[in-house]
Amino acid sequence: MTLRNTGRSWGTISKALHWIIVLLIINQWAIAEHAEGLKLSEKIPALNLHKSFGILILALAIIRLVWRWMNPVPELATQAKPWERALAHLSHVLLYGLIFALPLTGWMMSSAKNTPVSWFKLFQLPDLVAPDKALGQLLLHWHHGLFDALVIVAAFHIAGALKHAIIDRNEVLKRMLPFTKVPEKRHD
């Protein structure tokens, strides 16, 4: 396995960032769902943890995007149709946009609701907007709507990966799975 991406496969760092962010997003959903039924004294610590993980996702997404710019993006399957290439590109753009938008709207919502955002109680982040109750409610709705959009786009992304693995029988999914290696093309 190689740390860097190649023309055929994602490298270990890209794979690790991808799957860590996926697991953290699932974790975020679980924390938010769990917090809904809690009384206020228990809900606040749960939401503070949710905010900390959100900031961690934002930081990892920045690192992932920088890493992507510094490394070649593996080629799409040669037999991919133009519409498949366009959908793959669109899904990646939407996923990146949503992964950035969710923590930012959460951070802005907390700022608007005048509730601080700290990172695992190590340090407090600055407010992004001035306190504004109406804006806080609007951002809460946006945050929930963006999560719903993320679930939909992720479902299409997963469906596309499974199509490549099951129907097309190519290596598109395999090259993003952890602990797998896709051999480079031979030039005979």
C-alpha positions as CSV (number, residue, x, y, z in Angstrom):
1,M,0.0,0.0,0.0
2,T,1.2,3.5,-0.8
3,L,0.5,6.7,1.2
4,R,0.0,8.8,-1.9
5,N,-2.7,8.4,-4.5
6,T,-1.8,6.9,-7.9
7,G,-3.4,7.1,-11.3
8,R,-5.3,3.9,-10.4
9,S,-6.0,4.0,-6.7
10,W,-6.5,6.2,-3.6
11,G,-3.5,6.1,-1.3
12,T,-3.6,5.2,2.4
13,I,-3.9,8.8,3.6
14,S,-6.9,9.5,1.3
15,K,-8.6,6.3,2.3
16,A,-8.0,6.9,6.0
17,L,-9.4,10.5,5.8
18,H,-12.4,9.2,3.8
19,W,-13.4,6.5,6.2
20,I,-12.6,8.5,9.4
21,I,-14.9,11.3,8.2
22,V,-17.6,8.7,7.3
23,L,-17.4,7.2,10.8
24,L,-17.4,10.6,12.5
25,I,-20.5,11.7,10.5
26,I,-22.3,8.5,11.6
27,N,-21.1,9.3,15.2
28,Q,-22.5,12.8,14.8
29,W,-25.9,11.5,13.8
30,A,-25.9,9.1,16.8
31,I,-25.0,11.8,19.2
32,A,-27.7,14.2,17.9
33,E,-30.3,11.5,17.9
34,H,-29.4,10.5,21.5
35,A,-29.4,14.1,22.7
36,E,-33.0,14.6,21.5
37,G,-34.4,12.6,24.3
38,L,-32.2,13.9,27.1
39,K,-33.1,16.4,29.8
40,L,-31.3,19.7,29.5
41,S,-28.5,18.9,32.1
42,E,-27.6,15.8,30.0
43,K,-28.3,17.3,26.6
44,I,-25.8,20.2,26.9
45,P,-22.7,17.9,27.4
46,A,-23.9,15.7,24.5
47,L,-24.3,18.7,22.2
48,N,-20.9,20.0,23.3
49,L,-19.4,16.7,22.2
50,H,-21.4,16.9,18.9
51,K,-19.9,20.4,18.3
52,S,-16.3,19.1,19.1
53,F,-16.7,16.3,16.6
54,G,-18.1,18.7,14.1
55,I,-15.1,20.9,14.3
56,L,-12.9,17.8,14.0
57,I,-14.8,16.8,10.8
58,L,-14.2,20.3,9.5
59,A,-10.5,20.2,10.2
60,L,-10.2,16.7,8.6
61,A,-12.2,17.9,5.6
62,I,-9.7,20.7,5.1
63,I,-6.8,18.4,5.4
64,R,-8.5,16.0,3.0
65,L,-9.2,18.7,0.4
66,V,-5.6,19.9,0.6
67,W,-4.3,16.4,0.3
68,R,-6.6,15.8,-2.8
69,W,-5.1,19.0,-4.4
70,M,-1.6,17.7,-3.8
71,N,-2.2,14.2,-5.1
72,P,-3.4,12.9,-8.4
73,V,-7.1,11.8,-8.4
74,P,-7.4,8.3,-9.7
75,E,-8.8,8.0,-13.1
76,L,-12.4,6.9,-13.5
77,A,-13.1,3.5,-14.9
78,T,-12.3,3.6,-18.6
79,Q,-15.7,2.2,-19.5
80,A,-17.5,4.9,-17.5
81,K,-20.0,6.8,-19.7
82,P,-20.0,10.6,-19.8
83,W,-23.1,10.8,-17.6
84,E,-21.4,8.6,-15.0
85,R,-18.4,10.8,-15.0
86,A,-20.5,13.9,-14.6
87,L,-22.5,12.3,-11.7
88,A,-19.3,11.1,-10.0
89,H,-17.9,14.7,-10.2
90,L,-21.2,16.2,-9.0
91,S,-21.5,13.8,-6.1
92,H,-17.9,14.6,-5.0
93,V,-18.5,18.3,-5.2
94,L,-21.8,18.0,-3.3
95,L,-20.3,15.7,-0.6
96,Y,-17.4,18.1,0.0
97,G,-19.7,21.1,0.1
98,L,-22.0,19.4,2.5
99,I,-19.2,18.2,4.7
100,F,-17.9,21.8,5.0
101,A,-21.4,23.4,5.3
102,L,-22.6,21.2,8.1
103,P,-20.0,22.1,10.7
104,L,-20.0,25.7,9.6
105,T,-23.8,26.1,10.0
106,G,-23.6,24.3,13.3
107,W,-20.9,26.7,14.5
108,M,-22.8,29.7,13.2
109,M,-26.0,28.4,14.8
110,S,-24.2,28.1,18.2
111,S,-22.8,31.6,17.8
112,A,-26.2,33.0,16.9
113,K,-27.8,31.2,19.9
114,N,-25.0,32.6,22.1
115,T,-23.7,29.1,23.1
116,P,-19.9,28.7,22.9
117,V,-18.2,26.2,20.7
118,S,-15.2,24.6,22.4
119,W,-13.1,21.8,21.0
120,F,-13.2,18.9,23.5
121,K,-12.9,21.5,26.3
122,L,-9.3,22.3,25.2
123,F,-10.1,25.7,23.8
124,Q,-13.0,27.9,22.8
125,L,-13.6,28.9,19.2
126,P,-14.6,32.5,18.3
127,D,-18.2,33.2,17.4
128,L,-18.8,33.4,13.7
129,V,-21.9,35.6,14.0
130,A,-23.4,37.9,16.6
131,P,-26.1,36.6,18.9
132,D,-29.4,36.6,17.0
133,K,-32.2,34.2,18.2
134,A,-34.1,34.2,14.8
135,L,-30.9,33.6,12.9
136,G,-30.1,30.7,15.3
137,Q,-33.4,29.1,14.5
138,L,-33.0,29.6,10.8
139,L,-29.5,28.0,11.0
140,L,-30.9,25.1,13.0
141,H,-33.3,24.4,10.1
142,W,-30.5,24.7,7.5
143,H,-28.3,22.4,9.6
144,H,-30.9,19.7,9.7
145,G,-31.8,20.2,6.0
146,L,-28.1,20.0,5.0
147,F,-27.8,16.7,7.0
148,D,-30.8,15.3,5.1
149,A,-29.2,16.4,1.8
150,L,-25.9,14.7,2.9
151,V,-27.8,11.4,3.6
152,I,-29.4,11.6,0.1
153,V,-26.1,12.4,-1.7
154,A,-24.2,9.8,0.3
155,A,-26.9,7.2,-0.6
156,F,-26.4,8.0,-4.3
157,H,-22.6,7.9,-3.8
158,I,-22.8,4.4,-2.2
159,A,-25.2,3.2,-4.9
160,G,-22.8,4.3,-7.6
161,A,-19.9,2.5,-5.8
162,L,-22.0,-0.7,-5.5
163,K,-23.0,-0.4,-9.2
164,H,-19.3,-0.4,-10.1
165,A,-18.6,-3.4,-7.9
166,I,-21.7,-5.5,-8.7
167,I,-22.9,-4.6,-12.1
168,D,-19.8,-3.2,-13.9
169,R,-17.4,-5.5,-12.0
170,N,-14.6,-3.0,-12.0
171,E,-12.2,-1.8,-9.3
172,V,-13.8,1.6,-8.5
173,L,-15.1,0.6,-5.1
174,K,-12.1,-1.6,-4.3
175,R,-9.6,1.2,-4.7
176,M,-11.2,3.2,-1.8
177,L,-11.7,0.2,0.5
178,P,-9.2,0.1,3.4
179,F,-6.5,-2.5,3.3
180,T,-6.9,-3.2,-0.4
181,K,-4.4,-2.7,-3.2
182,V,-5.3,-2.2,-6.8
183,P,-2.4,-3.1,-9.1
184,E,-1.1,-0.5,-11.4
185,K,-1.8,-1.1,-15.1
186,R,0.9,-3.0,-16.9
187,H,2.4,-1.4,-20.0
188,D,3.4,-4.4,-22.1
